[in-house]
Amino acid sequence: MILLASPGQGAQTPGFLSPWLEVPGVADRLAWWSAVTGLDLVRYGTSADAEEIRDTAVAQPLLVAAALAAFQTLYQGDDRPDAVAGHSVGELAAAAIAGVLSPEAALVLVRERGRAMAEAAAVTETGMTAVLGGDPDEVLAVIERHGLTPANVNGAGQVVAAGTMERLAALKDDPPAGARLRPLSVAGAFHTEHMAPAVDTLRRLAPGAPVADPAVALLSNRDGAVVRDGRDYLGRLVEQVSAPVRWDRCMATMRELGVTAIIELPPAGTLVGIARRELKGIDLLALKTPEDLDKARELIKAHTS
């Protein structure tokens, strides 16, 4: 059973799309999707620097477009994987891969999501810090004590704390025992109450979006559930902007479903790294560049009945 995973914000690196432009059709798709998003996705994915692509309004459409371009290169026609999951903004790519949204609808929503989240982040100086290791219960207790939100519960000993920079500084001075802290390159406290204005924006847009039911098993960040109703999934996408990402529960569902292989779409590496520690015995592949496509196709063939 093959699952495609689409990464979230922070996975982007300067120039990560450059090798993909050599693949026939990718540059044309990105040119079209640039018109949809109002962004020069080719430039942002090739020559823009780290600070430019850190901008939430840029990073989110860029990530979704990259994942969809790689998916459409890997799978032809109506072919799809057995299951799909996205981390945070990656859920919009997952929705398109599963057939809930068209690529264009997904990119319109991510365009507005990115803009609204960037505006919400500008109201108060906020950020996110990964807490690595430590006792899980103590980690959550310390995060709560500092008035922060466990915005991503990723499993494999990784929780992301989010909130004001003042409270994150207090966490740095008083971390959980045995844990390491790593500030994340994001522009705000995503998946917290600070993103409520962005939720309101998406609530106004979502009712008009054309939606279909998923054609494959589609996992939700809210609780790891397999969602069968497209409109339900879209509603979850909207509310998830200010609610914690439970990637740990998504991985538990992958195990229950009997997933035997995971391919992470570009910019790949983060989710495969977590799965390597949490999902033993599952074949994993980070689809970083077109050079990995043959390995991905071989993996699909080996895990397709």
N, C-alpha and C positions, 0 to 999 in steps of 0.2 A: 504494500500500500504506500503510494507516493504522496507526500505532502509538500506543497510549495509554501515557503515562508517569506514574507516581505518585511524588511527591517523598518525601524522608525527613525525619527529625527536624531541626529548626532552621528549616524553611520556614514554620512557623506564626507568625502575627502576631495581636495582640489584635483581636477583632471580625471576623476574616476570614469567619466563617460567616453573619454577620448578613444579607447580601442573599439568601443561599440559602434562608432561612426563608420568603421570599415565594413560593417556587416550590411549587405544589401537591404535596403528598405528602412533601416533605422533612422538615418538622417532625414528621410522624407517624413516619417512618422513624427519625429521630434519637431520638424518645421511646422507641421500641422498642429501639433499639441502646443507649440509656442504661441500660435494664434489663439488657441482656446484659452490659455492661461494668461496671455498678455506678457509673457516673459520670454527672453531669448534663452531657451533651455540648452541649446547647443553651447552657447558661450558660457553659461553658468556651469555646465557639466565638463567643460574642457579648460578654459583659460582663466576663469574667475578664481580669486584667492579664497582662503579659508574664511576670512571675515565676511566676504560677500555672501557665501553660501551658508553662513551661520544664521543669516536673516531668516526668520521663521516664514515670512511671506515668499521667500525664494526656495528655502530648503524643502518645504513640504511638497509643492508641485514637482520639484526636481526629483525627489525620491519616488513619488508615485509614477512619474513618467518613465524613470529608469527601470523600475520593476516591470511595468507593462511592456516596455520595449523588449526586455529580455524574455519575458513570458511569450510574447508573440513570435520571437525568434526561435524559442525552444519548442513550442507547440504550434502545429499547423492547423488551419481551418477551425473546426469545432472541437478539436481534441483538448482535453483538460486533464489535470492531475486528479487523483482520487479525493484529495482534501486540500484545503488552503487556509492559512492563517496569516494575519498581519499584526505587527507590533505597533500600537498607537496609530500614527498616520498611515502606516502600512496596511491598516484595515481597509482603507479606500482602494488600494491596489487589489487587495484580496477580494473585495466586493466585485470589482470588474472582472477579475480572473474567474470568479465563480458564476458570473453572468447576472448578478444582481443589478449592476449598473453598466452602462456602456463606458468605454474608456473616456469619451468626451464628458459624460455626466460625472464620472469620478473626478476628472480634472477640474471641472467647474466647481464642484463641491470642495475640493482641496484648495483651489485658488481662494475661495471665500473663507475657508477654514483658516488658512495660513494668514490671510490679511487680518481677520478678526482676532486671532490669537496674538498676533504681533501688536495690535492695538491694545488688547487687554494687558499684555505684558508690559506695555509702556506706562501704564497707570502707576504701578508700584515696582520698585526694583526687587526682582525675585530671581530665583535660580533653582538648580537641582544638583544634588550631590549623591553619587553612588556610594552605598555603604556595603563593603565587601567583607564577608566573614562575620564572626561573632555568633553568639547564641541567637537564633531567630526571634524568640520571644523578647529577649532583652533589647535587641535592635529595635523592634517595633515600639517597645516601652520608652526607650530613650528618644526616639523620633517624636513620639507623642508628647513627652515631657518638655521638649523644646518648642512645642507648638507647630510642628511641621507635619506634613502629610506624606505617608508612604505611597508616593504617586505611581511607582512601578514596583510590583512584587514579582521579580523575575525568576525566582527559583535559583537553585545552584548557589545559595549563599549570597544573593545579590538583591538588595532593596534600594530603591532610589528615593531619597528624601527631598521634598520640595517645599518652598516657602520663601519668606523674605530673606534677603541677604544677611540681615542682622541675626535672624534665627539660625541660618546656616553657619554663620561665624561662631555662634554659641555652640552648635553641634561640633564644629571643628575643635573647639577648646575642651569639650566634654563628650568625647565619642563613646560608643558602646565598647565594652571590654573586648579585646581581641579582634576588633574590626579595623579595616583600612578605609579611608575616605578618599574619593576621587571626584572633584568637581567636573560637571559635564558641560560640554560646549553647546549649550542651548540658551535661548534668549529670555526664558521665563519659567515660572512654576507651572508647567503643564500638568493637566489632570488633577487640578486642585480647584478650590473655590475661586481663585484668582481668574480663572478662565470662564466664569459665569457669563460675561457679556458675549463671548464667542458662541456659547451654547444658544443664547437668545437669537443670534444672527442665523445660525444653522436651523433652528426651529422654524424660522420664517420661510426658509428656502426649501426645506425637505419635502413638504407636502406636494410640491409641484414636480419633483424629480421623477422621471420614468424609472420604474422599478420592476424587476422580475424575481421570481423565487430562485434560490441558488440551485445550480445544476450539479453541484458536488457538496461534500461535507464542508461546511463553512463555520469556523470556530470564532467565538466572540471573546474579546478582551474582558468583558464585564465579569464573566464567571466561568469561562472555558466551555460553555455550552455549544453544541452543534445547533445552529439556527437554520430552520427549514423555510422560514417565511421572510421574503425579501423586505417587506415593509417593516417588519420587526427588526431586522438587521440594520436598516437605515436609521431607525429610531435609536438603536443602541449606539450607532456611530455618533449621532448628535450628542447624546448624553455623556458619552465616554470622554468628551473633551474636558470635562471638569470632574471626572471620576477616575479612581486608580485603575491602572492596567494590571490585570492578574494573569501575567504570562505563565506563572507557575501552574495555574489551573488549566491553561491551554495545553501545557505539556502533559499534565495528568490525563487530559482527554485524548491527546495523541497516543498515549500508552494504552488507554482503554479501547481506542478504535483499532489498535493493532497496526499502527503506522510502522513500516519497516525501513523507510528511507525519507530523509528530508533534504530538499534542495533549497538553499537560501538565495533569493534573487539579489541582484546588485543594488546598492553597494554592500556586498555580502561579507559575513564574518562574525558579526556580533551574535546572532541568534544560533548559528551553528556552534559557536563557542560555548554558549550556555547549555545547549543540548548535549554537547560532548560530555559535560560533567553530570548532567541530570538524567539523560536517556541512554543508558548503556545498551550496547548491542544493536543500535540503529545505525544504518549507513548514513553518513552525512557528507554533503558537498556544498561548499561555498562557491557559487557561480560568480566569480569576480570579473572575468574577462571572457571574450569569445573563445579563447583557448581552452576554456573549461566546458564548452558546449558538447564536445564529443563524449567527455566523461559523464556529463549529465544525461545524454541520450542513452548511453550504455547502462547507467543506473536505472533509468526509467524502464528500459527493456527488461532488465533483470528483475525488477520488482512489480512488473505488470503481468497479471495472470491471463 
